[in-house]
């Protein structure tokens, strides 16, 4: 039974612990055994919290024995990205300079998951400082390997969590996303992920001091869960949603909104901006659209999403302007070659003047207004996460052409982060041994609509994980 525990869904794991069918300690030990077996091959879990996890699980078992009711995630192990604090554990950001940066408290999403009974089992790998590129490679911990094919990147920046979840080392992962960083690893590793509406989950990304970052960092970065099924994603969503005094941005909006009248309209855009899409990805969008039609959705192909190229330009100008003053110092922390990804962006996109920046902030709001009108007409949008299958590790840092290719591939993720709306990445199957997927984007604070549609896709197309790691091209069809 213990060998099978890590294969169970998070919901089933929690139900088994609450019902006394297994102990929380047995559940944690099953995942620790899986980590010992698998992590040496994929390098996703960085700081393993074995004894702390066992102690937390034993505490849950004592509470259950005393007759206490346990939470909706009782005993469920989860990983936490190296940039998100776990109390008493270094928040390294994957750089040697921060290896002793011990967190004084859990970050709000970690605290919420823990309060629901979930057990942090380890930190997970990321690109150095989250800035070294899309591939999950850090100065401190090295490369994380895509379990489907070691010649393809697992994506990033939450690639460690995606790999841990995909291979059964954890039932849930906690990453964050400012332009695709939970959704892209989800597509590349065959799992599901949620980027919530800005303000849906409370967060506190002040790790290095008491000062808050500028407006771009405040508005673009959202914490989000990864899971092997949409049902588990919804369970994590319910736990993570809410307010917290540490985050005045968090909005007290109900997790589930009023049902929409009639059949829910879904706009389909397979090639946002008309910049090109790989046939495999177009096929994934078509398969998801067919699944939604079968589920009763009113699915309509539309010409494009609003103002994509303008949004991408504004995103770049605003983030570079905010980031530029700190770049000379940050560059020194990225390790050999780790600065190439950001350096190429800085060379192409000069910082804005004060007057230009003020105008850009108005443009930002105006683009959000355009998207609100679009999503008023079409409550859901179906499109790609990344417009290619998983690419080779480090493509975005290799040269200008590679960086442009990756930037184009993630464009729908970038613009939806920019406008602050929710998106759920969901797998659609495999082609040539590699996972495919799509994202379903919705109106602000209607994550429930996105999750329901993603579950309809999953019900018809199935789930892909957990899997055992493969090497080279083993996963490819011949």
One Martini backbone bead per residue (centre of mass of N, CA, C, O) as a GRO file, in nm:
protein
  478
    1UNK     BB    1   0.058   0.062  -0.021
    2UNK     BB    2   0.295   0.265   0.013
    3UNK     BB    3   0.393   0.260  -0.285
    4UNK     BB    4   0.105   0.395  -0.384
    5UNK     BB    5   0.068   0.677  -0.249
    6UNK     BB    6   0.218   0.872  -0.456
    7UNK     BB    7  -0.002   0.814  -0.689
    8UNK     BB    8  -0.203   0.970  -0.559
    9UNK     BB    9  -0.404   1.199  -0.507
   10UNK     BB   10  -0.443   1.456  -0.303
   11UNK     BB   11  -0.733   1.395  -0.224
   12UNK     BB   12  -0.683   1.093  -0.151
   13UNK     BB   13  -0.468   1.134   0.060
   14UNK     BB   14  -0.634   1.307   0.257
   15UNK     BB   15  -0.866   1.107   0.297
   16UNK     BB   16  -0.692   0.876   0.415
   17UNK     BB   17  -0.598   1.035   0.663
   18UNK     BB   18  -0.872   1.126   0.779
   19UNK     BB   19  -0.980   0.809   0.778
   20UNK     BB   20  -0.726   0.613   0.871
   21UNK     BB   21  -0.588   0.437   0.639
   22UNK     BB   22  -0.351   0.637   0.681
   23UNK     BB   23  -0.070   0.786   0.762
   24UNK     BB   24   0.117   1.066   0.741
   25UNK     BB   25   0.386   0.923   0.766
   26UNK     BB   26   0.345   0.720   0.538
   27UNK     BB   27   0.308   0.932   0.318
   28UNK     BB   28   0.581   1.071   0.347
   29UNK     BB   29   0.761   0.817   0.314
   30UNK     BB   30   0.675   0.755   0.025
   31UNK     BB   31   0.798   1.021  -0.090
   32UNK     BB   32   1.087   0.984   0.012
   33UNK     BB   33   1.138   0.729  -0.151
   34UNK     BB   34   1.088   0.858  -0.425
   35UNK     BB   35   1.310   1.069  -0.408
   36UNK     BB   36   1.547   0.870  -0.374
   37UNK     BB   37   1.493   0.738  -0.661
   38UNK     BB   38   1.455   1.009  -0.858
   39UNK     BB   39   1.622   1.274  -0.802
   40UNK     BB   40   1.907   1.190  -0.916
   41UNK     BB   41   1.781   1.215  -1.225
   42UNK     BB   42   1.639   1.534  -1.199
   43UNK     BB   43   1.691   1.765  -0.991
   44UNK     BB   44   1.438   1.916  -0.816
   45UNK     BB   45   1.519   1.865  -0.528
   46UNK     BB   46   1.705   2.039  -0.293
   47UNK     BB   47   1.574   2.083   0.001
   48UNK     BB   48   1.540   1.837   0.222
   49UNK     BB   49   1.259   1.782   0.473
   50UNK     BB   50   1.234   1.509   0.630
   51UNK     BB   51   1.212   1.555   0.940
   52UNK     BB   52   1.005   1.782   0.932
   53UNK     BB   53   0.788   1.617   0.785
   54UNK     BB   54   0.758   1.395   0.996
   55UNK     BB   55   0.677   1.579   1.230
   56UNK     BB   56   0.423   1.696   1.097
   57UNK     BB   57   0.285   1.421   1.056
   58UNK     BB   58   0.279   1.334   1.353
   59UNK     BB   59   0.097   1.568   1.442
   60UNK     BB   60  -0.147   1.482   1.275
   61UNK     BB   61  -0.183   1.202   1.405
   62UNK     BB   62  -0.237   1.307   1.691
   63UNK     BB   63  -0.487   1.473   1.623
   64UNK     BB   64  -0.658   1.243   1.519
   65UNK     BB   65  -0.644   1.066   1.779
   66UNK     BB   66  -0.790   1.317   1.941
   67UNK     BB   67  -1.037   1.405   1.728
   68UNK     BB   68  -0.945   1.586   1.513
   69UNK     BB   69  -0.993   1.785   1.251
   70UNK     BB   70  -0.882   1.780   0.930
   71UNK     BB   71  -0.775   1.904   0.653
   72UNK     BB   72  -0.794   1.907   0.298
   73UNK     BB   73  -0.448   1.846   0.314
   74UNK     BB   74  -0.386   1.599   0.477
   75UNK     BB   75  -0.042   1.511   0.441
   76UNK     BB   76   0.033   1.668   0.187
   77UNK     BB   77   0.290   1.688  -0.022
   78UNK     BB   78   0.512   1.977  -0.083
   79UNK     BB   79   0.661   2.205  -0.287
   80UNK     BB   80   0.913   2.482  -0.288
   81UNK     BB   81   1.034   2.736  -0.412
   82UNK     BB   82   1.350   2.894  -0.365
   83UNK     BB   83   1.184   3.192  -0.343
   84UNK     BB   84   1.008   3.064  -0.104
   85UNK     BB   85   0.936   3.078   0.218
   86UNK     BB   86   1.059   2.868   0.486
   87UNK     BB   87   1.066   2.819   0.795
   88UNK     BB   88   1.412   2.768   0.875
   89UNK     BB   89   1.490   2.809   0.565
   90UNK     BB   90   1.662   2.863   0.301
   91UNK     BB   91   1.646   3.134   0.054
   92UNK     BB   92   1.847   3.102  -0.230
   93UNK     BB   93   1.778   3.133  -0.546
   94UNK     BB   94   2.032   2.950  -0.647
   95UNK     BB   95   2.254   3.105  -0.472
   96UNK     BB   96   2.539   3.123  -0.284
   97UNK     BB   97   2.484   3.401  -0.140
   98UNK     BB   98   2.192   3.260  -0.011
   99UNK     BB   99   2.245   2.991   0.162
  100UNK     BB  100   2.190   3.167   0.460
  101UNK     BB  101   1.879   3.263   0.405
  102UNK     BB  102   1.686   3.250   0.664
  103UNK     BB  103   1.365   3.203   0.740
  104UNK     BB  104   1.130   3.349   0.974
  105UNK     BB  105   0.888   3.273   0.770
  106UNK     BB  106   0.621   3.198   0.614
  107UNK     BB  107   0.475   3.226   0.345
  108UNK     BB  108   0.151   3.267   0.286
  109UNK     BB  109   0.107   3.005   0.107
  110UNK     BB  110   0.246   2.813   0.301
  111UNK     BB  111   0.064   2.869   0.545
  112UNK     BB  112  -0.202   2.778   0.409
  113UNK     BB  113  -0.122   2.488   0.345
  114UNK     BB  114  -0.047   2.409   0.634
  115UNK     BB  115  -0.331   2.474   0.762
  116UNK     BB  116  -0.457   2.234   0.567
  117UNK     BB  117  -0.212   1.993   0.618
  118UNK     BB  118   0.023   2.039   0.461
  119UNK     BB  119   0.363   1.922   0.357
  120UNK     BB  120   0.673   2.028   0.353
  121UNK     BB  121   0.945   1.852   0.167
  122UNK     BB  122   1.071   2.088  -0.024
  123UNK     BB  123   1.272   2.235  -0.222
  124UNK     BB  124   1.301   2.394  -0.552
  125UNK     BB  125   1.407   2.447  -0.853
  126UNK     BB  126   1.576   2.721  -1.036
  127UNK     BB  127   1.663   2.988  -1.173
  128UNK     BB  128   1.875   3.210  -1.111
  129UNK     BB  129   1.686   3.443  -0.947
  130UNK     BB  130   1.473   3.393  -1.191
  131UNK     BB  131   1.685   3.524  -1.441
  132UNK     BB  132   1.854   3.304  -1.626
  133UNK     BB  133   1.574   3.183  -1.741
  134UNK     BB  134   1.367   2.917  -1.844
  135UNK     BB  135   1.565   2.729  -1.744
  136UNK     BB  136   1.637   2.488  -1.489
  137UNK     BB  137   1.919   2.666  -1.366
  138UNK     BB  138   2.155   2.667  -1.103
  139UNK     BB  139   2.432   2.754  -0.935
  140UNK     BB  140   2.379   2.564  -0.678
  141UNK     BB  141   2.215   2.293  -0.835
  142UNK     BB  142   2.166   2.306  -1.132
  143UNK     BB  143   2.006   2.080  -1.333
  144UNK     BB  144   1.690   2.018  -1.454
  145UNK     BB  145   1.503   1.733  -1.561
  146UNK     BB  146   1.321   1.609  -1.802
  147UNK     BB  147   1.129   1.315  -1.770
  148UNK     BB  148   1.076   1.267  -2.088
  149UNK     BB  149   1.347   1.445  -2.180
  150UNK     BB  150   1.678   1.538  -2.142
  151UNK     BB  151   1.676   1.727  -2.419
  152UNK     BB  152   1.462   1.887  -2.249
  153UNK     BB  153   1.307   2.126  -2.098
  154UNK     BB  154   1.106   2.194  -1.807
  155UNK     BB  155   1.131   2.474  -1.759
  156UNK     BB  156   1.012   2.803  -1.634
  157UNK     BB  157   1.087   2.871  -1.308
  158UNK     BB  158   0.899   2.607  -1.197
  159UNK     BB  159   1.049   2.326  -1.267
  160UNK     BB  160   1.084   2.167  -1.004
  161UNK     BB  161   0.782   2.131  -0.942
  162UNK     BB  162   0.695   1.990  -1.203
  163UNK     BB  163   0.881   1.741  -1.169
  164UNK     BB  164   0.790   1.648  -0.890
  165UNK     BB  165   0.495   1.600  -0.973
  166UNK     BB  166   0.532   1.418  -1.231
  167UNK     BB  167   0.711   1.191  -1.047
  168UNK     BB  168   0.586   1.173  -0.735
  169UNK     BB  169   0.737   1.356  -0.505
  170UNK     BB  170   0.469   1.532  -0.528
  171UNK     BB  171   0.138   1.650  -0.527
  172UNK     BB  172   0.251   1.946  -0.488
  173UNK     BB  173   0.318   2.280  -0.613
  174UNK     BB  174   0.501   2.594  -0.540
  175UNK     BB  175   0.487   2.870  -0.735
  176UNK     BB  176   0.558   3.123  -0.990
  177UNK     BB  177   0.410   3.407  -1.195
  178UNK     BB  178   0.501   3.661  -1.474
  179UNK     BB  179   0.498   3.477  -1.780
  180UNK     BB  180   0.485   3.130  -1.725
  181UNK     BB  181   0.626   2.978  -1.457
  182UNK     BB  182   0.388   2.747  -1.438
  183UNK     BB  183   0.278   2.682  -1.730
  184UNK     BB  184   0.527   2.584  -1.886
  185UNK     BB  185   0.612   2.343  -1.706
  186UNK     BB  186   0.345   2.202  -1.735
  187UNK     BB  187   0.361   2.145  -2.038
  188UNK     BB  188   0.656   2.008  -2.038
  189UNK     BB  189   0.549   1.783  -1.792
  190UNK     BB  190   0.228   1.708  -1.777
  191UNK     BB  191   0.070   1.931  -1.610
  192UNK     BB  192  -0.094   2.136  -1.384
  193UNK     BB  193  -0.188   2.498  -1.371
  194UNK     BB  194  -0.207   2.812  -1.173
  195UNK     BB  195  -0.284   3.145  -1.262
  196UNK     BB  196  -0.384   3.398  -1.091
  197UNK     BB  197  -0.522   3.659  -1.000
  198UNK     BB  198  -0.454   3.957  -0.915
  199UNK     BB  199  -0.526   3.923  -0.562
  200UNK     BB  200  -0.614   3.629  -0.480
  201UNK     BB  201  -0.336   3.577  -0.348
  202UNK     BB  202  -0.145   3.591  -0.089
  203UNK     BB  203   0.164   3.788  -0.053
  204UNK     BB  204   0.542   3.796   0.008
  205UNK     BB  205   0.834   3.915  -0.175
  206UNK     BB  206   0.998   3.989   0.083
  207UNK     BB  207   1.335   3.875   0.140
  208UNK     BB  208   1.578   4.116   0.155
  209UNK     BB  209   1.354   4.309   0.295
  210UNK     BB  210   1.118   4.569   0.376
  211UNK     BB  211   1.101   4.649   0.087
  212UNK     BB  212   0.918   4.714  -0.177
  213UNK     BB  213   0.852   4.688  -0.485
  214UNK     BB  214   0.754   4.776  -0.772
  215UNK     BB  215   0.483   4.766  -0.983
  216UNK     BB  216   0.559   4.520  -1.150
  217UNK     BB  217   0.617   4.322  -0.916
  218UNK     BB  218   0.340   4.359  -0.779
  219UNK     BB  219   0.154   4.275  -1.048
  220UNK     BB  220   0.294   4.008  -1.187
  221UNK     BB  221   0.338   3.839  -0.934
  222UNK     BB  222   0.226   3.497  -0.886
  223UNK     BB  223   0.113   3.255  -0.706
  224UNK     BB  224   0.120   2.888  -0.785
  225UNK     BB  225  -0.011   2.582  -0.862
  226UNK     BB  226   0.074   2.230  -0.890
  227UNK     BB  227  -0.062   1.938  -1.070
  228UNK     BB  228  -0.202   1.630  -1.198
  229UNK     BB  229  -0.484   1.770  -1.144
  230UNK     BB  230  -0.759   1.972  -1.143
  231UNK     BB  231  -0.875   1.890  -0.870
  232UNK     BB  232  -0.614   1.961  -0.710
  233UNK     BB  233  -0.603   2.253  -0.800
  234UNK     BB  234  -0.873   2.335  -0.669
  235UNK     BB  235  -0.794   2.266  -0.380
  236UNK     BB  236  -0.561   2.470  -0.363
  237UNK     BB  237  -0.722   2.721  -0.436
  238UNK     BB  238  -0.913   2.723  -0.187
  239UNK     BB  239  -0.675   2.761   0.015
  240UNK     BB  240  -0.524   3.022  -0.115
  241UNK     BB  241  -0.764   3.184  -0.098
  242UNK     BB  242  -0.754   3.527   0.013
  243UNK     BB  243  -0.662   3.688   0.306
  244UNK     BB  244  -0.393   3.913   0.437
  245UNK     BB  245  -0.218   4.140   0.630
  246UNK     BB  246   0.052   4.109   0.445
  247UNK     BB  247  -0.171   4.170   0.195
  248UNK     BB  248  -0.338   4.441   0.056
  249UNK     BB  249  -0.410   4.309  -0.234
  250UNK     BB  250  -0.599   4.117  -0.123
  251UNK     BB  251  -0.915   3.987  -0.223
  252UNK     BB  252  -1.260   3.940  -0.102
  253UNK     BB  253  -1.333   3.697  -0.313
  254UNK     BB  254  -1.504   3.460  -0.417
  255UNK     BB  255  -1.411   3.151  -0.544
  256UNK     BB  256  -1.719   3.146  -0.643
  257UNK     BB  257  -1.930   3.228  -0.884
  258UNK     BB  258  -2.171   3.295  -1.077
  259UNK     BB  259  -2.352   3.159  -1.295
  260UNK     BB  260  -2.381   3.142  -1.627
  261UNK     BB  261  -2.568   3.204  -1.884
  262UNK     BB  262  -2.577   2.949  -2.051
  263UNK     BB  263  -2.344   2.908  -2.276
  264UNK     BB  264  -2.012   2.913  -2.267
  265UNK     BB  265  -1.787   3.123  -2.400
  266UNK     BB  266  -1.518   3.040  -2.638
  267UNK     BB  267  -1.218   3.158  -2.731
  268UNK     BB  268  -1.007   3.092  -3.019
  269UNK     BB  269  -0.632   3.105  -3.012
  270UNK     BB  270  -0.358   2.957  -3.165
  271UNK     BB  271  -0.217   3.249  -3.290
  272UNK     BB  272  -0.093   3.485  -3.132
  273UNK     BB  273  -0.039   3.759  -3.351
  274UNK     BB  274   0.071   3.578  -3.600
  275UNK     BB  275   0.378   3.428  -3.530
  276UNK     BB  276   0.326   3.134  -3.485
  277UNK     BB  277   0.268   2.767  -3.489
  278UNK     BB  278   0.289   2.460  -3.399
  279UNK     BB  279   0.124   2.182  -3.498
  280UNK     BB  280   0.108   2.051  -3.216
  281UNK     BB  281  -0.027   2.295  -3.075
  282UNK     BB  282  -0.267   2.324  -3.259
  283UNK     BB  283  -0.372   2.040  -3.195
  284UNK     BB  284  -0.425   2.093  -2.894
  285UNK     BB  285  -0.635   2.314  -2.933
  286UNK     BB  286  -0.832   2.144  -3.096
  287UNK     BB  287  -0.879   1.924  -2.884
  288UNK     BB  288  -0.989   2.116  -2.665
  289UNK     BB  289  -1.222   2.233  -2.829
  290UNK     BB  290  -1.369   1.965  -2.870
  291UNK     BB  291  -1.409   1.903  -2.571
  292UNK     BB  292  -1.582   2.155  -2.509
  293UNK     BB  293  -1.807   2.099  -2.704
  294UNK     BB  294  -1.885   1.825  -2.577
  295UNK     BB  295  -1.946   1.987  -2.291
  296UNK     BB  296  -2.121   2.262  -2.402
  297UNK     BB  297  -1.961   2.471  -2.532
  298UNK     BB  298  -1.915   2.794  -2.691
  299UNK     BB  299  -1.712   2.757  -2.964
  300UNK     BB  300  -1.488   3.023  -3.095
  301UNK     BB  301  -1.330   3.155  -3.348
  302UNK     BB  302  -1.085   3.410  -3.347
  303UNK     BB  303  -0.861   3.638  -3.462
  304UNK     BB  304  -0.778   3.769  -3.168
  305UNK     BB  305  -0.617   3.929  -2.935
  306UNK     BB  306  -0.561   4.201  -2.752
  307UNK     BB  307  -0.286   4.392  -2.802
  308UNK     BB  308  -0.021   4.219  -2.798
  309UNK     BB  309   0.229   4.385  -2.894
  310UNK     BB  310   0.180   4.625  -2.706
  311UNK     BB  311   0.201   4.461  -2.444
  312UNK     BB  312   0.490   4.353  -2.480
  313UNK     BB  313   0.626   4.628  -2.490
  314UNK     BB  314   0.528   4.735  -2.215
  315UNK     BB  315   0.640   4.514  -2.041
  316UNK     BB  316   0.938   4.560  -2.112
  317UNK     BB  317   0.965   4.860  -2.033
  318UNK     BB  318   0.873   4.843  -1.737
  319UNK     BB  319   1.070   4.624  -1.631
  320UNK     BB  320   1.336   4.758  -1.712
  321UNK     BB  321   1.303   5.024  -1.559
  322UNK     BB  322   1.284   4.891  -1.276
  323UNK     BB  323   1.559   4.709  -1.303
  324UNK     BB  324   1.813   4.879  -1.391
  325UNK     BB  325   1.940   4.993  -1.116
  326UNK     BB  326   2.011   4.673  -1.021
  327UNK     BB  327   2.181   4.524  -1.240
  328UNK     BB  328   2.484   4.546  -1.156
  329UNK     BB  329   2.437   4.364  -0.903
  330UNK     BB  330   2.277   4.121  -1.009
  331UNK     BB  331   2.485   4.020  -1.217
  332UNK     BB  332   2.689   3.909  -0.995
  333UNK     BB  333   2.473   3.667  -0.898
  334UNK     BB  334   2.442   3.473  -1.175
  335UNK     BB  335   2.688   3.383  -1.288
  336UNK     BB  336   2.815   3.212  -1.537
  337UNK     BB  337   2.597   3.320  -1.795
  338UNK     BB  338   2.334   3.417  -1.623
  339UNK     BB  339   2.309   3.715  -1.777
  340UNK     BB  340   2.214   3.680  -2.078
  341UNK     BB  341   1.906   3.702  -2.079
  342UNK     BB  342   1.887   3.995  -1.963
  343UNK     BB  343   2.100   4.142  -2.135
  344UNK     BB  344   1.944   4.119  -2.405
  345UNK     BB  345   1.705   4.287  -2.307
  346UNK     BB  346   1.860   4.548  -2.225
  347UNK     BB  347   1.979   4.609  -2.510
  348UNK     BB  348   1.691   4.638  -2.657
  349UNK     BB  349   1.557   4.776  -2.382
  350UNK     BB  350   1.522   5.075  -2.280
  351UNK     BB  351   1.478   5.285  -2.052
  352UNK     BB  352   1.252   5.493  -1.928
  353UNK     BB  353   1.134   5.775  -1.874
  354UNK     BB  354   0.934   5.934  -1.667
  355UNK     BB  355   0.727   6.013  -1.883
  356UNK     BB  356   0.710   5.734  -2.019
  357UNK     BB  357   0.623   5.574  -1.770
  358UNK     BB  358   0.357   5.716  -1.722
  359UNK     BB  359   0.237   5.633  -1.995
  360UNK     BB  360   0.266   5.324  -1.955
  361UNK     BB  361   0.066   5.304  -1.719
  362UNK     BB  362  -0.175   5.385  -1.895
  363UNK     BB  363  -0.148   5.158  -2.103
  364UNK     BB  364  -0.191   4.927  -1.911
  365UNK     BB  365  -0.483   4.997  -1.834
  366UNK     BB  366  -0.593   4.999  -2.128
  367UNK     BB  367  -0.536   4.700  -2.184
  368UNK     BB  368  -0.710   4.591  -1.957
  369UNK     BB  369  -0.971   4.707  -2.072
  370UNK     BB  370  -0.970   4.545  -2.336
  371UNK     BB  371  -0.981   4.266  -2.197
  372UNK     BB  372  -1.243   4.305  -2.042
  373UNK     BB  373  -1.417   4.326  -2.297
  374UNK     BB  374  -1.344   4.054  -2.422
  375UNK     BB  375  -1.435   3.883  -2.157
  376UNK     BB  376  -1.729   3.976  -2.175
  377UNK     BB  377  -1.785   3.822  -2.445
  378UNK     BB  378  -1.549   3.606  -2.347
  379UNK     BB  379  -1.500   3.432  -2.061
  380UNK     BB  380  -1.316   3.250  -2.253
  381UNK     BB  381  -0.973   3.138  -2.334
  382UNK     BB  382  -0.816   2.953  -2.595
  383UNK     BB  383  -0.466   2.848  -2.580
  384UNK     BB  384  -0.144   2.868  -2.563
  385UNK     BB  385   0.138   2.850  -2.378
  386UNK     BB  386   0.338   2.728  -2.595
  387UNK     BB  387   0.422   2.736  -2.949
  388UNK     BB  388   0.590   2.482  -2.858
  389UNK     BB  389   0.758   2.241  -2.790
  390UNK     BB  390   0.991   2.136  -2.611
  391UNK     BB  391   1.297   2.266  -2.556
  392UNK     BB  392   1.609   2.327  -2.523
  393UNK     BB  393   1.842   2.387  -2.308
  394UNK     BB  394   1.918   2.736  -2.315
  395UNK     BB  395   1.805   2.885  -2.568
  396UNK     BB  396   1.754   3.183  -2.444
  397UNK     BB  397   2.094   3.213  -2.390
  398UNK     BB  398   2.257   3.167  -2.655
  399UNK     BB  399   2.090   3.384  -2.836
  400UNK     BB  400   1.894   3.600  -2.997
  401UNK     BB  401   1.721   3.389  -3.145
  402UNK     BB  402   1.650   3.220  -2.893
  403UNK     BB  403   1.518   3.445  -2.731
  404UNK     BB  404   1.296   3.519  -2.938
  405UNK     BB  405   1.164   3.241  -2.953
  406UNK     BB  406   1.079   3.225  -2.656
  407UNK     BB  407   0.926   3.493  -2.635
  408UNK     BB  408   0.715   3.408  -2.847
  409UNK     BB  409   0.612   3.138  -2.719
  410UNK     BB  410   0.510   3.307  -2.438
  411UNK     BB  411   0.304   3.544  -2.514
  412UNK     BB  412   0.035   3.468  -2.368
  413UNK     BB  413   0.151   3.468  -2.087
  414UNK     BB  414   0.253   3.757  -2.076
  415UNK     BB  415  -0.018   3.911  -2.130
  416UNK     BB  416  -0.185   3.779  -1.894
  417UNK     BB  417  -0.005   3.891  -1.675
  418UNK     BB  418  -0.032   4.192  -1.749
  419UNK     BB  419  -0.363   4.182  -1.702
  420UNK     BB  420  -0.428   3.974  -1.446
  421UNK     BB  421  -0.532   3.700  -1.540
  422UNK     BB  422  -0.645   3.390  -1.547
  423UNK     BB  423  -0.472   3.056  -1.572
  424UNK     BB  424  -0.497   2.723  -1.715
  425UNK     BB  425  -0.302   2.442  -1.728
  426UNK     BB  426  -0.352   2.165  -1.966
  427UNK     BB  427  -0.346   1.862  -2.074
  428UNK     BB  428  -0.377   1.666  -2.409
  429UNK     BB  429  -0.109   1.493  -2.440
  430UNK     BB  430   0.089   1.316  -2.686
  431UNK     BB  431   0.391   1.378  -2.894
  432UNK     BB  432   0.660   1.210  -2.945
  433UNK     BB  433   0.671   1.171  -2.614
  434UNK     BB  434   0.541   1.457  -2.563
  435UNK     BB  435   0.390   1.697  -2.405
  436UNK     BB  436   0.072   1.854  -2.413
  437UNK     BB  437  -0.091   2.191  -2.417
  438UNK     BB  438  -0.304   2.432  -2.251
  439UNK     BB  439  -0.490   2.740  -2.207
  440UNK     BB  440  -0.727   2.887  -1.969
  441UNK     BB  441  -0.882   3.194  -1.986
  442UNK     BB  442  -1.011   3.460  -1.770
  443UNK     BB  443  -1.171   3.637  -1.579
  444UNK     BB  444  -1.153   3.817  -1.323
  445UNK     BB  445  -1.208   3.602  -1.059
  446UNK     BB  446  -1.259   3.322  -1.266
  447UNK     BB  447  -1.120   3.044  -1.194
  448UNK     BB  448  -1.365   2.855  -1.197
  449UNK     BB  449  -1.404   2.855  -1.505
  450UNK     BB  450  -1.126   2.745  -1.579
  451UNK     BB  451  -1.140   2.480  -1.414
  452UNK     BB  452  -1.393   2.361  -1.545
  453UNK     BB  453  -1.278   2.350  -1.833
  454UNK     BB  454  -1.026   2.184  -1.769
  455UNK     BB  455  -1.186   1.938  -1.667
  456UNK     BB  456  -1.325   1.880  -1.937
  457UNK     BB  457  -1.065   1.814  -2.083
  458UNK     BB  458  -0.960   1.592  -1.892
  459UNK     BB  459  -1.204   1.398  -1.911
  460UNK     BB  460  -1.139   1.349  -2.232
  461UNK     BB  461  -0.793   1.329  -2.230
  462UNK     BB  462  -0.653   1.316  -1.965
  463UNK     BB  463  -0.373   1.199  -1.795
  464UNK     BB  464   0.006   1.172  -1.759
  465UNK     BB  465   0.046   1.151  -1.448
  466UNK     BB  466   0.278   0.966  -1.329
  467UNK     BB  467   0.634   0.930  -1.391
  468UNK     BB  468   0.913   0.795  -1.513
  469UNK     BB  469   1.214   0.857  -1.590
  470UNK     BB  470   1.374   0.958  -1.884
  471UNK     BB  471   1.604   0.916  -2.154
  472UNK     BB  472   1.650   1.107  -2.391
  473UNK     BB  473   1.444   0.946  -2.653
  474UNK     BB  474   1.250   0.730  -2.516
  475UNK     BB  475   0.965   0.891  -2.545
  476UNK     BB  476   0.966   0.845  -2.837
  477UNK     BB  477   0.823   0.795  -3.128
  478UNK     BB  478   0.875   0.548  -3.418
   0.00000   0.00000   0.00000
